[in-house]
Amino acid sequence: MAVDYMTARERELIRYLLQQDKDIPVADAAAALDVSSRTVHRDLKGLDKILRLYNLNLIKSAGKGVKIEGTREDKQELELSLLQPSVVEYTAEERRTLILCRLLESVEPLKLQTLARELKVTSATISYDLDQLETWFETTDLSLTRRRGYGVTVSGSESAKRAAMSSLIAENFGENDLFRLMRENIKGKNGFPESGEISKRLLGLVEQDKWLTVEKILADMKDELPYHFADSAYVGLVVHLTLAIERISQGEKIEINDSYLRTLQDTKEYETAVLLIQKLEKVFQLSIPKAEIGYITMHLRGAKIREDQDYLPNLDHLSAAVYAKVLMDYMQNATGQPLKEDDSLYQGLVAHLDPALYRISENMRIYNPLLDQIKTDYEDLFLLVTEAVDESLDRTLPESEVGYLTLHFGSALEKLQNDSRVNALVVCSSGIGSSKMLMTRLRRELPEIESLKNISMMDLEEYRGAGYDIVISTMELHDDVFPYIVVNPFLTKKDIEKVKLFIRKLPPSEPSGSRTDSQNGTDPADPDEHSGNVSEELRRIQVYTALMVQVLETFKVLPPVEDRDLYQILTRAEAGVKQEGVLQNSETAVDALWNRYQKGGTAVPQTNLALFHARTDSVMGPCFHIQPLVHPVSMKAMDGTETEVEHLLILLAPSGDKPETYDVLSAVSEQLVAGKQTLDLFASADEEKIKNHMEQVFRAWLKEKL
């Protein structure tokens, strides 16, 4: 019996597995064959049919690995058949990936005969592959041109080509393997690991040294990044920057609208992007166009952040908070569960929706490696969240985004069933939703673990000696800092048993003798949680208290205005504030508020309120005032719709003021998502009642903050 159709790599994988007498982890097989773990997973899908021809079975055991099961005679017969020459070198999927790489890199049209010769197939096969690739190009902003006598070429902007390259890498090269590369680089191990032909080709879109250099720059800048990224987003940033450097080196330049670039310059991410560009220019000896700063800023703003940090909406991101509240309300009504009381769910949704809304507005795509599994294991919940998005948000979200939102709600619903405490370091690369799901399940299923902390794999070594016993990870770590266990992000039953067994095998003195202080409310790895810095805490209380008193003392409901023109309304409002002695220059404040309005919607959806805020040197301190309108004015809302506004809520802060100032004003803006009663209070324009309400809000906020 002979196998007529088998790729060279399938032959290598089968031969390797036949040589093993026990379960082999996928990561070990990948390392032995010099390919990525994702490549092995993909190849395993095609082995079942081949093995059945020889009365053999492929056994996959969660947490253990894979092995070929059958009689010695059947295994020997298969091994003999492997000695026959391979007929097909690449699968159709691999061949199309290679074609895409060639097309995206080439500046000249490619002949079908050239591609056919390189891939050892006929021109007809290449033509058929191009037909199939048309669907892939529909998901991009690129177009595929094919003309007889001319060849094949890809047309589109430089930004679209880079996005396509990034997508190819994300889809075909596993995050785990890129993480392994980064960690080896940080530890001083030079060079890329050997990989399979497809992985080599994808990584070959950029010179090897550029990957390593960019990652080293980012690692050194970790504390200067605007927030902690999910590991997947960190890898995405490395890919984005490395592709940018490679393409600039090749003379390819990106373009961005000047007016849009100016709007990005007001963001904290832009400052980080400038710093990144300066370091990249120095290291690579390149002159990098200003447009690249804009695109790096966009990438930073669209990146997923990590779960191990509080993320409360600030003045610039209130629309995400509005959407989160709307979704929580819909899902609570649909499930009958008290989801609106879950502050962790609220923060997680805001943290995801903030960059997600930006990604959608800028037509940026995010890859969700868990999407298929989410849709399978949480089919009903995924459909319910899709329905909630469609009916509540007045916009369509890609399935990849809905998948992550499903994880957030799934985690919250899991937590409601059992709120037990657990203990471990958790490494999950896919971001907030999946890590929350994993941590919630760990809490429910493993009460013998007493403390739990989610961290990035890149930060793992910082926790050496911090009192943690084990790491529960969704990826191979290739690290000897901690004993670790690899589990599925959804924590299967077999994963649970594996973790329990691992804990039982720990020396008796370790679990009891190495407890962290997190069970008592502190974490030895987090210096901010230590109780020793009393002076700093007192200073913050003093600063926050002074700012709150200033906001309350200057709060004013201004006399209603009859103007219908928004700019004139703002002019009259700020003239009134200047009379109160808060403003030095009302014209400067009006311009700042108007510029903010020009950037996007300011009205709160389904209300008659609009929030205006700005930073300007013309204001002497933080202030909050309300401007009632005699005649409703139509304005763009935060969700892109139009609404009739009757009251303007205006927040002003000095430019470059201390962070506590923006925290206090953000506490005011959060009231717009606090519920209908608070919205009705603001709409009443009753100065005394609003002031009394804000006093209570500030008191509760300060108590929770400190």
DRENNUVO-709388 format. One line per 10 residues: their letters; for each residue x, y, z of C-alpha. Coordinates in nm, 2 decimals. Layout:
N
A) X,Y,Z | ...
END
This chain:
706
MAVDYMTARE) 0.00,0.00,0.00 | 0.15,0.34,-0.10 | 0.06,0.69,-0.02 | 0.02,0.89,-0.34 | -0.04,1.23,-0.19 | 0.17,1.35,0.10 | 0.38,1.67,0.15 | 0.74,1.65,0.24 | 0.67,1.80,0.58 | 0.39,1.55,0.65
RELIRYLLQQ) 0.64,1.27,0.58 | 0.88,1.42,0.83 | 0.61,1.46,1.10 | 0.49,1.10,1.05 | 0.84,0.96,1.06 | 0.92,1.16,1.38 | 0.60,1.04,1.55 | 0.66,0.68,1.45 | 1.00,0.70,1.63 | 0.83,0.80,1.96
DKDIPVADAA) 0.69,0.55,2.21 | 0.49,0.80,2.42 | 0.28,1.12,2.39 | 0.48,1.40,2.24 | 0.39,1.77,2.31 | 0.33,1.96,1.99 | 0.59,2.21,2.10 | 0.85,1.93,2.12 | 0.76,1.81,1.77 | 0.78,2.16,1.63
AALDVSSRTV) 1.13,2.21,1.79 | 1.25,1.87,1.65 | 1.12,1.95,1.30 | 1.23,2.31,1.31 | 0.88,2.44,1.23 | 0.63,2.65,1.43 | 0.37,2.49,1.67 | 0.09,2.62,1.45 | 0.24,2.45,1.15 | 0.24,2.11,1.34
HRDLKGLDKI) -0.12,2.17,1.44 | -0.21,2.23,1.08 | -0.03,1.93,0.95 | -0.19,1.70,1.21 | -0.53,1.77,1.06 | -0.42,1.59,0.74 | -0.26,1.28,0.91 | -0.58,1.10,1.01 | -0.68,1.00,0.66 | -0.32,0.88,0.58
LRLYNLNLIK) -0.29,0.68,0.90 | -0.63,0.51,0.86 | -0.50,0.36,0.53 | -0.26,0.16,0.75 | -0.50,0.08,1.04 | -0.33,0.34,1.26 | -0.48,0.61,1.47 | -0.36,0.96,1.57 | -0.43,1.00,1.94 | -0.44,1.36,2.07
SAGKGVKIEG) -0.44,1.40,2.45 | -0.50,1.74,2.60 | -0.21,1.84,2.82 | 0.00,1.55,2.70 | 0.05,1.56,2.33 | 0.01,1.34,2.03 | 0.11,0.99,1.93 | 0.05,0.73,1.66 | -0.13,0.42,1.79 | -0.14,0.08,1.62
TREDKQELEL) 0.05,-0.25,1.58 | 0.42,-0.27,1.51 | 0.36,-0.43,1.18 | 0.12,-0.16,1.06 | 0.37,0.11,1.17 | 0.66,-0.07,0.98 | 0.44,-0.08,0.67 | 0.38,0.29,0.68 | 0.75,0.36,0.75 | 0.84,0.17,0.44
SLLQPSVVEY) 0.60,0.37,0.23 | 0.76,0.69,0.34 | 1.08,0.59,0.16 | 0.90,0.65,-0.17 | 0.96,0.99,-0.33 | 0.72,1.27,-0.25 | 0.49,1.37,-0.53 | 0.37,1.70,-0.39 | 0.60,1.94,-0.21 | 0.34,2.19,-0.08
TAEERRTLIL) -0.02,2.18,0.02 | -0.25,2.41,-0.16 | -0.27,2.63,0.14 | 0.11,2.66,0.17 | 0.14,2.72,-0.20 | -0.10,3.01,-0.19 | 0.08,3.16,0.11 | 0.40,3.15,-0.09 | 0.23,3.31,-0.39 | 0.10,3.59,-0.16
CRLLESVEPL) 0.45,3.65,-0.02 | 0.59,3.68,-0.38 | 0.31,3.91,-0.50 | 0.33,4.15,-0.19 | 0.71,4.18,-0.22 | 0.73,4.22,-0.60 | 0.73,4.57,-0.76 | 0.70,4.42,-1.11 | 0.43,4.19,-1.25 | 0.50,3.82,-1.21
KLQTLARELK) 0.44,3.57,-1.49 | 0.24,3.26,-1.41 | 0.52,3.05,-1.56 | 0.77,3.20,-1.31 | 0.55,3.11,-1.02 | 0.48,2.77,-1.16 | 0.85,2.70,-1.20 | 0.93,2.81,-0.85 | 0.66,2.60,-0.69 | 0.71,2.30,-0.92
VTSATISYDL) 0.35,2.29,-1.04 | 0.17,2.38,-1.37 | 0.06,2.72,-1.48 | -0.30,2.59,-1.46 | -0.25,2.51,-1.09 | -0.12,2.87,-1.03 | -0.42,3.01,-1.21 | -0.65,2.81,-1.00 | -0.47,2.92,-0.68 | -0.51,3.28,-0.79
DQLETWFETT) -0.88,3.22,-0.83 | -0.90,3.10,-0.47 | -0.70,3.39,-0.35 | -0.95,3.64,-0.48 | -1.16,3.58,-0.16 | -0.85,3.66,0.05 | -0.80,3.99,-0.13 | -1.17,4.08,-0.06 | -1.07,4.11,0.31 | -0.80,4.36,0.23
DLSLTRRRGY) -0.78,4.70,0.06 | -0.57,4.55,-0.22 | -0.67,4.44,-0.57 | -0.53,4.15,-0.77 | -0.47,4.23,-1.14 | -0.42,3.94,-1.40 | -0.37,4.01,-1.77 | -0.25,3.78,-2.04 | 0.10,3.88,-2.16 | 0.13,4.11,-1.86
GVTVSGSESA) 0.14,3.88,-1.56 | 0.00,3.92,-1.21 | 0.04,4.21,-0.97 | -0.11,4.35,-0.65 | -0.23,4.71,-0.64 | -0.30,4.92,-0.34 | -0.16,5.17,-0.09 | 0.16,5.10,0.10 | -0.04,5.09,0.42 | -0.27,4.82,0.28
KRAAMSSLIA) 0.03,4.61,0.17 | 0.18,4.63,0.51 | -0.15,4.54,0.67 | -0.17,4.23,0.44 | 0.18,4.12,0.53 | 0.10,4.16,0.90 | -0.22,3.95,0.85 | -0.02,3.68,0.68 | 0.23,3.65,0.96 | -0.05,3.65,1.22
ENFGENDLFR) -0.24,3.38,1.04 | 0.05,3.15,0.96 | 0.32,3.21,1.23 | 0.22,3.13,1.58 | 0.26,3.39,1.86 | 0.43,3.12,2.08 | 0.71,3.09,1.83 | 0.76,3.47,1.81 | 0.75,3.49,2.19 | 1.02,3.22,2.21
LMRENIKGKN) 1.24,3.41,1.97 | 1.20,3.73,2.17 | 1.28,3.57,2.50 | 1.59,3.40,2.35 | 1.69,3.74,2.22 | 1.65,3.91,2.55 | 1.86,3.64,2.72 | 2.14,3.70,2.47 | 2.08,3.41,2.24 | 2.13,3.55,1.89
GFPESGEISK) 1.96,3.45,1.57 | 1.63,3.32,1.45 | 1.55,2.95,1.52 | 1.54,2.73,1.21 | 1.19,2.70,1.08 | 0.99,2.53,0.80 | 0.98,2.67,0.45 | 0.66,2.86,0.50 | 0.77,3.02,0.82 | 1.10,3.11,0.67
RLLGLVEQDK) 0.93,3.27,0.38 | 0.70,3.47,0.60 | 0.98,3.58,0.83 | 1.19,3.65,0.52 | 0.96,3.94,0.44 | 1.20,4.12,0.67 | 1.57,4.08,0.73 | 1.64,3.87,1.04 | 1.85,4.13,1.22 | 1.57,4.39,1.19
WLTVEKILAD) 1.33,4.16,1.39 | 1.57,4.12,1.67 | 1.68,4.49,1.68 | 1.32,4.63,1.68 | 1.22,4.39,1.96 | 1.52,4.49,2.17 | 1.43,4.86,2.13 | 1.07,4.79,2.24 | 1.19,4.57,2.54 | 1.41,4.86,2.65
MKDELPYHFA) 1.12,5.10,2.62 | 0.87,4.88,2.81 | 0.82,5.13,3.09 | 0.77,5.42,2.85 | 0.49,5.26,2.66 | 0.15,5.42,2.73 | 0.01,5.10,2.90 | 0.07,4.73,2.93 | -0.02,4.55,2.61 | -0.16,4.21,2.58
DSAYVGLVVH) 0.12,3.98,2.46 | -0.05,3.93,2.12 | -0.06,4.31,2.08 | 0.31,4.34,2.18 | 0.40,4.09,1.91 | 0.17,4.28,1.67 | 0.37,4.60,1.74 | 0.70,4.43,1.68 | 0.56,4.30,1.34 | 0.43,4.65,1.25
LTLAIERISQ) 0.75,4.83,1.33 | 0.98,4.58,1.17 | 0.77,4.57,0.85 | 0.78,4.96,0.85 | 1.16,4.96,0.88 | 1.20,4.70,0.60 | 0.97,4.88,0.36 | 1.13,5.22,0.43 | 1.47,5.07,0.37 | 1.33,4.95,0.03
GEKIEINDSY) 1.22,5.30,-0.06 | 0.85,5.24,0.01 | 0.68,5.52,0.19 | 0.34,5.55,0.35 | 0.10,5.85,0.33 | -0.14,6.00,0.57 | -0.38,6.29,0.56 | -0.22,6.60,0.72 | -0.53,6.72,0.90 | -0.58,6.37,1.04
LRTLQDTKEY) -0.22,6.36,1.15 | -0.27,6.68,1.34 | -0.56,6.53,1.54 | -0.34,6.24,1.64 | -0.07,6.47,1.77 | -0.29,6.55,2.08 | -0.28,6.19,2.20 | -0.04,6.03,2.45 | 0.02,5.75,2.20 | 0.17,6.01,1.96
ETAVLLIQKL) 0.43,6.11,2.21 | 0.53,5.74,2.25 | 0.54,5.71,1.87 | 0.78,6.01,1.84 | 1.01,5.85,2.09 | 1.00,5.52,1.91 | 1.08,5.69,1.58 | 1.37,5.87,1.73 | 1.52,5.55,1.86 | 1.46,5.36,1.53
EKVFQLSIPK) 1.62,5.64,1.32 | 1.93,5.64,1.54 | 1.97,5.26,1.54 | 1.89,5.20,1.17 | 2.05,5.52,1.04 | 1.73,5.61,0.85 | 1.53,5.92,0.80 | 1.17,5.81,0.88 | 0.89,6.02,0.73 | 0.65,6.19,0.97
AEIGYITMHL) 0.36,5.99,0.83 | 0.51,5.68,0.99 | 0.46,5.84,1.33 | 0.09,5.87,1.25 | 0.06,5.50,1.17 | 0.25,5.39,1.48 | 0.02,5.61,1.68 | -0.28,5.44,1.51 | -0.14,5.10,1.60 | -0.08,5.20,1.96
RGAKIREDQD) -0.43,5.33,1.99 | -0.58,5.02,1.84 | -0.38,4.77,2.05 | -0.53,4.54,2.30 | -0.42,4.61,2.66 | -0.35,4.36,2.93 | -0.59,4.26,3.21 | -0.36,4.31,3.51 | -0.44,4.69,3.53 | -0.73,4.91,3.60
YLPNLDHLSA) -0.87,5.07,3.30 | -1.12,5.35,3.37 | -1.26,5.57,3.09 | -1.10,5.91,3.07 | -1.23,6.22,2.90 | -1.10,6.11,2.56 | -1.26,5.76,2.57 | -1.60,5.81,2.72 | -1.78,5.66,2.42 | -1.63,5.32,2.51
AVYAKVLMDY) -1.78,5.35,2.85 | -2.12,5.44,2.71 | -2.11,5.13,2.48 | -2.00,4.91,2.77 | -2.29,5.02,2.98 | -2.54,4.97,2.70 | -2.41,4.62,2.63 | -2.41,4.52,3.00 | -2.77,4.64,3.03 | -2.88,4.44,2.72
MQNATGQPLK) -2.70,4.12,2.83 | -2.84,4.15,3.19 | -3.19,4.17,3.05 | -3.12,3.87,2.82 | -2.95,3.64,3.07 | -3.13,3.75,3.39 | -2.79,3.77,3.56 | -2.67,4.08,3.76 | -2.40,4.18,3.51 | -2.44,4.55,3.56
EDDSLYQGLV) -2.30,4.52,3.91 | -1.97,4.36,3.79 | -1.71,4.63,3.79 | -1.44,4.40,3.66 | -1.66,4.32,3.35 | -1.72,4.70,3.30 | -1.35,4.77,3.31 | -1.27,4.48,3.08 | -1.53,4.58,2.82 | -1.42,4.95,2.82
AHLDPALYRI) -1.05,4.84,2.79 | -1.15,4.63,2.48 | -1.40,4.86,2.33 | -1.18,5.17,2.35 | -0.92,5.05,2.10 | -1.18,4.83,1.92 | -1.40,5.13,1.83 | -1.09,5.31,1.70 | -0.99,5.00,1.50 | -1.33,4.99,1.34
SENMRIYNPL) -1.34,5.36,1.26 | -0.99,5.33,1.09 | -1.08,5.01,0.91 | -0.80,4.83,1.11 | -0.84,4.45,1.15 | -0.75,4.24,1.45 | -0.67,3.87,1.44 | -0.85,3.64,1.69 | -0.69,3.30,1.70 | -0.96,3.17,1.94
LDQIKTDYED) -1.26,3.27,1.72 | -1.34,2.92,1.59 | -1.32,2.77,1.93 | -1.53,3.05,2.09 | -1.80,3.00,1.82 | -1.80,2.62,1.89 | -1.77,2.61,2.27 | -1.98,2.92,2.33 | -2.22,2.91,2.04 | -2.53,3.04,2.22
LFLLVTEAVD) -2.34,3.32,2.40 | -2.16,3.43,2.09 | -2.49,3.46,1.90 | -2.64,3.65,2.20 | -2.35,3.90,2.21 | -2.37,3.94,1.83 | -2.74,4.03,1.88 | -2.66,4.27,2.16 | -2.40,4.44,1.95 | -2.63,4.47,1.64
ESLDRTLPES) -2.93,4.60,1.84 | -2.75,4.82,2.10 | -2.45,4.97,1.93 | -2.60,5.09,1.60 | -2.30,4.95,1.42 | -2.16,4.62,1.30 | -1.85,4.47,1.46 | -1.63,4.20,1.29 | -1.66,3.85,1.43 | -1.31,3.87,1.57
EVGYLTLHFG) -1.42,4.16,1.79 | -1.75,3.99,1.89 | -1.54,3.69,1.99 | -1.34,3.88,2.24 | -1.65,4.05,2.38 | -1.80,3.70,2.42 | -1.50,3.60,2.64 | -1.56,3.90,2.86 | -1.93,3.81,2.92 | -1.84,3.44,2.95
SALEKLQNDS) -1.59,3.52,3.22 | -1.84,3.73,3.41 | -2.11,3.46,3.39 | -1.87,3.19,3.50 | -1.77,3.41,3.80 | -2.13,3.44,3.91 | -2.15,3.06,3.94 | -1.86,3.04,4.18 | -1.64,3.32,4.32 | -1.37,3.11,4.49
RVNALVVCSS) -1.01,3.24,4.53 | -0.71,3.07,4.36 | -0.33,3.10,4.35 | -0.08,3.11,4.05 | 0.08,3.33,3.79 | -0.12,3.31,3.47 | 0.03,3.38,3.13 | -0.23,3.42,2.85 | -0.13,3.59,2.52 | -0.47,3.66,2.37
GIGSSKMLMT) -0.56,3.96,2.58 | -0.81,4.06,2.85 | -1.11,3.84,2.75 | -0.94,3.51,2.73 | -0.72,3.57,3.03 | -1.03,3.67,3.24 | -1.20,3.35,3.12 | -0.90,3.14,3.22 | -0.86,3.31,3.56 | -1.23,3.28,3.64
RLRRELPEIE) -1.23,2.91,3.56 | -0.92,2.86,3.77 | -1.09,3.03,4.06 | -1.39,2.81,4.03 | -1.23,2.47,3.96 | -0.91,2.49,4.17 | -0.99,2.62,4.53 | -0.66,2.47,4.65 | -0.48,2.75,4.47 | -0.49,3.06,4.70
SLKNISMMDL) -0.38,3.36,4.49 | -0.38,3.45,4.13 | -0.21,3.71,3.91 | -0.22,3.76,3.54 | 0.11,3.88,3.38 | 0.28,3.90,3.04 | 0.52,3.64,2.94 | 0.77,3.92,2.88 | 0.75,4.01,3.25 | 0.79,3.66,3.38
EEYRGAGYDI) 1.14,3.68,3.51 | 1.05,3.99,3.71 | 0.85,3.76,3.94 | 1.15,3.54,4.04 | 1.16,3.52,4.41 | 0.83,3.70,4.45 | 0.67,3.41,4.63 | 0.48,3.23,4.35 | 0.51,2.86,4.31 | 0.38,2.78,3.96
VISTMELHDD) 0.29,2.94,3.63 | -0.03,2.83,3.44 | 0.03,2.93,3.08 | -0.16,2.90,2.74 | 0.18,2.86,2.56 | 0.51,2.69,2.58 | 0.74,2.91,2.78 | 1.08,2.74,2.72 | 1.18,2.89,3.06 | 1.33,2.76,3.38
VFPYIVVNPF) 1.23,3.04,3.61 | 0.92,2.87,3.73 | 0.77,2.52,3.70 | 0.48,2.57,3.46 | 0.19,2.40,3.31 | 0.04,2.46,2.96 | -0.34,2.46,2.94 | -0.61,2.56,2.70 | -0.74,2.91,2.74 | -1.08,2.75,2.81
LTKKDIEKVK) -0.94,2.52,3.08 | -1.07,2.18,2.98 | -1.15,1.90,3.24 | -0.82,1.73,3.15 | -0.64,2.06,3.21 | -0.80,2.08,3.56 | -0.69,1.73,3.65 | -0.34,1.80,3.52 | -0.30,2.12,3.73 | -0.43,1.94,4.04
LFIRKLPPSE) -0.19,1.66,3.99 | 0.10,1.90,3.93 | 0.02,2.08,4.26 | 0.00,1.76,4.45 | 0.35,1.67,4.32 | 0.50,1.99,4.45 | 0.72,1.95,4.77 | 0.49,1.99,5.07 | 0.69,2.29,5.20 | 0.66,2.50,4.88
PSGSRTDSQN) 0.29,2.57,4.87 | 0.26,2.65,5.23 | 0.59,2.83,5.27 | 0.59,3.05,4.96 | 0.25,3.21,4.98 | 0.23,3.56,4.83 | 0.08,3.85,5.03 | -0.19,3.88,4.77 | -0.43,3.68,4.98 | -0.40,3.96,5.24
GTDPADPDEH) -0.46,4.23,4.98 | -0.10,4.30,4.88 | 0.13,4.16,4.62 | 0.50,4.15,4.69 | 0.58,4.21,4.32 | 0.38,4.53,4.31 | 0.56,4.80,4.52 | 0.27,5.03,4.49 | 0.07,4.80,4.71 | 0.31,4.81,5.00
SGNVSEELRR) 0.19,5.00,5.30 | 0.52,5.17,5.38 | 0.48,5.47,5.15 | 0.24,5.66,5.37 | 0.37,6.00,5.28 | 0.30,5.94,4.91 | -0.05,5.83,4.99 | -0.11,6.13,5.20 | 0.02,6.36,4.93 | -0.22,6.21,4.68
IQVYTALMVQ) -0.51,6.25,4.92 | -0.42,6.62,4.96 | -0.39,6.67,4.58 | -0.71,6.50,4.50 | -0.90,6.68,4.78 | -0.78,7.02,4.67 | -0.87,6.95,4.30 | -1.22,6.83,4.40 | -1.28,7.14,4.62 | -1.17,7.36,4.33
VLETFKVLPP) -1.41,7.18,4.08 | -1.70,7.21,4.33 | -1.64,7.58,4.41 | -1.62,7.68,4.04 | -1.91,7.46,3.93 | -2.18,7.67,3.76 | -2.50,7.63,3.57 | -2.49,7.92,3.32 | -2.79,8.11,3.21 | -2.97,7.95,2.91
VEDRDLYQIL) -2.87,8.08,2.57 | -3.10,8.13,2.26 | -2.83,8.09,1.99 | -2.86,7.79,1.75 | -2.51,7.81,1.61 | -2.28,7.58,1.82 | -1.97,7.79,1.79 | -2.17,8.10,1.91 | -2.31,7.89,2.20 | -1.96,7.79,2.31
TRAEAGVKQE) -1.85,8.15,2.28 | -2.13,8.28,2.51 | -2.07,7.99,2.75 | -1.70,8.06,2.79 | -1.76,8.44,2.81 | -1.99,8.36,3.11 | -1.72,8.14,3.27 | -1.46,8.42,3.23 | -1.68,8.65,3.42 | -1.66,8.40,3.71
GVLQNSETAV) -1.29,8.45,3.72 | -1.19,8.10,3.61 | -1.08,8.18,3.25 | -0.80,8.41,3.14 | -0.89,8.40,2.77 | -1.23,8.28,2.66 | -1.15,8.28,2.29 | -0.87,8.03,2.34 | -1.09,7.80,2.54 | -1.36,7.82,2.27
DALWNRYQKG) -1.12,7.72,2.00 | -1.00,7.43,2.21 | -1.35,7.30,2.27 | -1.44,7.35,1.90 | -1.14,7.16,1.79 | -1.24,6.87,2.02 | -1.59,6.87,1.87 | -1.44,6.85,1.52 | -1.26,6.53,1.60 | -1.58,6.33,1.67
GTAVPQTNLA) -1.92,6.30,1.83 | -1.97,6.46,2.17 | -2.34,6.39,2.24 | -2.43,6.11,2.47 | -2.64,5.86,2.27 | -3.01,5.85,2.36 | -2.99,6.16,2.58 | -3.02,6.54,2.54 | -2.67,6.59,2.68 | -2.33,6.66,2.51
LFHARTDSVM) -1.99,6.64,2.68 | -1.73,6.90,2.57 | -1.38,6.89,2.72 | -1.05,7.05,2.64 | -0.71,7.13,2.78 | -0.60,7.49,2.75 | -0.35,7.73,2.90 | -0.63,7.98,2.94 | -0.79,7.81,3.23 | -0.64,7.85,3.58
GPCFHIQPLV) -0.76,7.52,3.72 | -1.00,7.23,3.65 | -1.36,7.34,3.61 | -1.70,7.20,3.53 | -2.00,7.40,3.41 | -2.33,7.33,3.23 | -2.48,7.54,2.95 | -2.85,7.50,2.90 | -2.99,7.57,2.55 | -3.33,7.74,2.48
HPVSMKAMDG) -3.35,7.57,2.14 | -3.23,7.21,2.10 | -2.93,7.18,1.86 | -2.86,6.87,1.65 | -2.52,6.72,1.71 | -2.33,6.41,1.63 | -2.33,6.15,1.91 | -2.05,5.93,2.03 | -2.20,5.64,1.83 | -2.21,5.83,1.50
TETEVEHLLI) -2.58,5.90,1.51 | -2.74,6.25,1.53 | -2.93,6.36,1.84 | -3.10,6.68,1.97 | -2.90,6.83,2.25 | -3.04,7.07,2.52 | -2.75,7.09,2.77 | -2.37,7.11,2.72 | -2.15,6.97,2.99 | -1.82,7.15,2.97
LLAPSGDKPE) -1.50,7.03,3.14 | -1.18,7.24,3.12 | -0.83,7.16,3.25 | -0.49,7.34,3.22 | -0.26,7.21,2.95 | 0.01,6.98,3.08 | -0.14,6.97,3.43 | -0.07,6.69,3.67 | -0.24,6.35,3.61 | -0.46,6.38,3.92
TYDVLSAVSE) -0.64,6.67,3.75 | -0.75,6.45,3.46 | -0.85,6.17,3.71 | -1.08,6.41,3.89 | -1.24,6.54,3.57 | -1.28,6.18,3.45 | -1.47,6.10,3.76 | -1.72,6.37,3.65 | -1.75,6.23,3.30 | -1.81,5.88,3.44
QLVAGKQTLD) -2.13,6.00,3.57 | -2.27,6.01,3.22 | -2.27,5.63,3.22 | -2.39,5.60,3.58 | -2.76,5.55,3.49 | -3.08,5.73,3.40 | -3.12,5.90,3.74 | -2.79,6.08,3.71 | -2.85,6.18,3.35 | -3.19,6.32,3.45
LFASADEEKI) -3.02,6.52,3.73 | -2.77,6.68,3.49 | -3.06,6.75,3.24 | -3.25,6.93,3.52 | -2.98,7.20,3.54 | -3.05,7.23,3.91 | -2.72,7.37,4.03 | -2.76,7.30,4.40 | -2.87,6.94,4.35 | -2.60,6.87,4.10
KNHMEQVFRA) -2.34,7.01,4.33 | -2.46,6.80,4.62 | -2.46,6.49,4.40 | -2.10,6.56,4.29 | -1.99,6.60,4.65 | -2.11,6.25,4.72 | -1.96,6.12,4.40 | -1.62,6.27,4.48 | -1.63,6.13,4.84 | -1.71,5.78,4.72
WLKEKL) -1.46,5.80,4.43 | -1.17,5.92,4.66 | -1.24,5.64,4.91 | -1.23,5.38,4.63 | -0.93,5.54,4.46 | -0.71,5.54,4.77
END
